Amino acid sequence: MTADDSYGRLDDDDYPAYTMGRAAEMLGTSQGFLRAIGEARLITPLRSEGGHRRYSRYQLRIAARARELVDQGTPIEAACRIVVLEDQLEEAQRINAEYRRAAEAKEAPPED
């Protein structure tokens, strides 16, 4: 891997750049919370060659949303399920919008 390859990963939301300790610090939570949402299968951190958990920015955003819900009193299992459902809804809405745009493009009269 070249230095250019490494720098390119800095913009990659899926690159597992953060250790568990750093991720917990960034989220203002405990490492136990990260383990718990992992056990609930909300996020699955990648593992380094040494077996240490590594988190991506995308995973940290998901964890932050779960933490917001837990801070509001939602049990962790329920918070994880809510985050998954929110993500599924967002994806379905995106797909529907694409279908709508494609249908509108087909219905548009040809321009002269």
Buried (B, 14 or more C-beta within 10 A) or exposed (E): EEEEEEEEEEEEEEBBBBBBEEBBEBBEBEBEBBBBBBEBEBBEBEEEEEEEBBBBBBBBEBBBBBBEBBEEEBEBEBBBBBBBEEEEEEEEEEEEEEEEEEEEEEEEEEEE
